[in-house]
Amino acid sequence: MPDFPIKNREYLSSRHRLSHQQIDTLLHEKYAKNNIAEKLGQLFQVGEFMELTDAFREADIPFTPIKGPILSYKLHNDASLRYSHDLDFLMASQDVKKAISILEKKGYVPSIFSWPSNSIEEQRLIKFNNQILFSHPEHQISIELHWRLFKYNFAPSTVIKEVLETNAESIKFNNRNFQGFNKELELLYLIIHGGLHGWFRLKWLVDIKDFLEKTTFDAEKFTQLVTKLNASRMVALCNATLAHYFPSSPLLPCKEVPGTKKRLKFTISQIEKEDYRSVVERIELFWFRFHCFPGISYKWNIFAGTLRSVYNGMFKFQRTS
């Protein structure tokens, strides 16, 4: 494999949130053993993940873990190898308040905004957002509770619901069964998640590279999901970005899509910039996202969502997971 072009270990760790074990693999080095504190922190996070998921089960809250320790376990057979900035859980909106109660009892506090006490505001939040963020002031762990997998409506909600229901799969980890996505949907979710952020964190692209190198999946089924979710632009962009940073990596089954070169230029600028976004850069990200998926409904959803964020005073940079 050609040498990875970015050699700065501290930059890859702090800016792109790659673990030192992952960086060792990229740079062909063996320095992770000098960063025991990082490994202990990741193991602590896995322990917190287990405690929370046990509490969700005890409270009869069905949930799906997104990324996090389960993805690390799937890709590396090590739940603590891949660094996770926060732990994400997908659950029904009617179960979120029960989950919030569990988090609060464990010392977590809301970040950015709290769950509304007014039923009208609650329904507005559920309709116009897809997650709420909590953090633990002592443990430095963040939790995201999602009631929708995707914030933006790039496909009809009925289609997304059908996709989730027909592409579920369970995985056994630490003597427990976890509900998750099958390989094809998980791969596509990772592509859409990273793509909508302009691949701002290289760790998301490394996940795709590792997935393609270590996992087999049904290419025809994957392509069908791409069509259902109107995600061909995202897959084409992922391929182009992979080819730029990892030229020997396997690529995704994908046809050429107009506009990919322009989107790739934006993506490279995002990957190689500092860890912040100015107002101008946020506008550029909005315009990039505006063209990530086809359809008037999606574009209106992006535009209206941005207007609501501005109105609510929430249009500020948030560190991405």
N, C-alpha and C positions, 0 to 999 in steps of 0.2 A: 504494500500500500504506500502511495506517495506520502511524504512528510506533511503533517497537518500544518497549515500556514501560520497559525497563531501560536507563538511559543511561550507567551507570558503566563505562567502558572497562576499567579495571583489574579490576573485579569480574568482568566477562565473560571476561577473559583468565585470571585466576588461579583464580577459583572455578569457572567453567564451561568452562574450557579451550578457548575459541574462539580461533582465530588472529586477528591484527590485520587480516588481509585479510577474514576473515569478519565481523569487527566493523564494518569500514568499510561493508560491504554492509548490515548491519542498521541502522547509525546514519546512513547516507548521508554518510559522512565519508571523508577521504583522509589518514589518519594512519599507515597501514601502512608507508609509506616511511620513517618515523622509527624503525621497529623492525627494522632490518636484521639485528640479532643473532638475532632470532627466526627470520627467514627462513633465515639461514645454518645455524642449528641444525636446522631442518626439512630442508634440503637434505642436511646431513650424515646425518640419520637415513635419508633415502631411499638414500643411498650405502651405508649399513650394511645396509639391507634388501636391496640388490642383491648385496652381498658374501655375506651369509648364504644367500640363496636360491641363488646360484651354488654355494656349498659344499654345500647340501642336494642339489642335482642331481648334483654330482660324487660324492656318497656314495650315490646311488641311493635317496634318501628322497623318496617322493611326498608332496606337501604342498599345502594350500590356504591362501593368505593370507586373513586375516579383517580386514575394515576396513582401517585403515592407509593406506599410499601408494596401493594399488590402488583403494580406494574413493575417495580424493581425486582420482585420475586419472579415474575413471569419471564423477564428479559435476562436476568442474571443469576437466578436461583439464590438470590441474596436480597432480602427485603430492605437492607440498610445500605446497599451499594449506591443506588441512585439517590441524590439529594432531593428532598421535597421541601419547598419553602412553606407549604401549608398542606393540610389534609382536607380532601374534598369528598363530600358525600352527596349522592343524589337520592332524594326521597320525595314522597307525595307532599304537596303543600299543606295538607291537613295534619301532617306529622311533624312539621317544622317546629311548631311551638313546644311540643313535647321534647324534641331534641334540644331546643334552646334551654329548656328547664334543666336538662341533664348537664349541659355545658356550664350553665351558671353555677350549679352546685359544685362543679369541679374547679371553679375559680375563673372561668372565661368571661370576658366582657365584650360587648359589641364594639366593632370598629366602624368608623364612617357614619353609620346610623343604627338606631335600635329598631327592634320589631314594634310596629305601631300598636297602641292600645285601643285605638278607634277601629271598628270593624270596616268602615268605609275606606280608611287609609290602608288597612291591611289588605283588602281586596285590590286596591290600586297598586300596592307594592307587588303583590303576586302577579298581577296582570302585566305590569310594565318592567319588572325586573326578573331575574332568574336565580338570585342567590343573596345570602347575607353572610357577612364575615365576622368572626369572633377571634379574639387573641387572648393568650394567657400571659399576664404581665411578668410572672416569675419564670415560667418555663420557656418563654419565647417561641411558642407554638401557635400557629394560626389555623383556624378551622373555617371552611366554607361549606355552608349548607345550601344545596341547589334543589330547587323544585322543578326546574327545567334544565335539560342538558345544554341547550343552546340559548343564548340571549336573543339572537336575531332570527327572524322568521324567513330563512332562505328556502324553506319548503313548507307546504301546508302542515299544520299541527297534526292532522290525522295521519299524514304520511310518516312524520317523525315518530308518532306513537306506535304505528304499525312496525316501523323499523326496530324500535327498542324492544317491542314484545316478541318479535320473531328472530332476533339476533342476540338473545340472552344466553348466558352460559355460566355455570358455576365452577369455582376453583377451590380446591382444598388447600388451606394454609394454616399451619400451627394447630392442627386438629379441629379446624372450624371450616365450614363451607361458606364461601362468599359468593354472592350473586354478582356477575359482571357481564361484560360484552364478549361476544365471540371474536375471533382474531380479526375478521374482516371489518367489523364495526369499530373495534378498538383502534385499529390502524387508521381508519378514516376519521374517527374522532380526534386522534392525535394530530392528524394533518390539518383538520379544520381549526382546531384550537391554536396550533402554532401559526398557521397561515393568517388567521384574523389578527394576530398580534404582530404580523410582519416578521415572524421568526426572530423577535427581539432578543430571546434567550437562545443561545446555541444549544443548550441542553435539550430543547424540544427537537431540534434537528438530529442530535445524537440519538435520541430515542428512536426516531424513524430509521436511521442507519442501523442501529442495533437490532431493531425489529426485523428489518429485511435480511440481515445477515444471520440471525439466529432462529427465525421462525418461518415456518411454511404456512401459506394460507391459500385459499381458493381464489385465484385471480378473476375468474368469471363472476363469482359471487361479489367480490369486491367491486368490480366494474358496475354491476347492477346497483349496488348501494350508492356509488358515485352518481349514477344517473338519477336515482330516486331523490337524492339530496342536492341535485344541481351543483355538484362540487367539482366539476372537471377543471375549473380555473385554479382551485386550491391544490388539486393533485398535480397539475402541470407545473405550478409554481414550486411545489415541494420537490419535484424531480429536478427542475432547473437549479434550485438552491443546493440540493444534494450534489449534483454534478459539479457545481462550482467549488464547494468546500471538501467534498469527498469523491473525487473523480473515479475511484475504483469501486465505489459502493454499488450494490444492486439498485435498480430503479423500479419504480411502480409501473404497473400496466396503465398506459395513458396515451392518448392521442395529442398531437400538437394543438395548442389553443392560442388564438390571437391575443396579443397584449401581454404574453408571458415575459418577454424581454423587459418591458417597461416595469412590470411588477417586480421582476428580479432585481432591477437596479434599485428600487425602493427598499427591497428586503436586505440587500447588501449594505445599504446605508444604515438600516436599523441595527443590523448585527454588529457593525463596526463603529457605532457611535458610543458616546458616554452613557452612563446609567441615569438619564433623565430625558424629559421631553419638554421643550419650550412650547409656548402657545402656537407658534408657527408650525412646529413639528406635530402638535396634536391635530391641527387642521389638515396637515398632510396625511396623517394616519386616518382621519375621517374620510378623506377623499379616496385613499387606498381601499379602505373597507367598503366604501360605496360601490366599488367596481369588482369586489371579490366574488359576487354572485350575480346572476342575471335576474331580471324580473322587477316590475314596478313595485310590487308588494314589499320585497326585500329592501329596495332603495328607500321607500317611504318609512319603513321600520327603522332604518339607520338614521334617517333625517329626523324623524319624530323623537326617537330615543335621545338623540343629541340635544334637541330643543328642551326635552324634559330635564335632562341633566343640568343644562344651563339654568333653567328656571328654578330648579331645586338647590342650586348652589353646589352641585356635586361635580361639575366639569373641571376636575383637577387630576393631575397625574396620580395614578395609583400603581404601586409596584405590582408587577404581574407575577403570577405564581410560577 
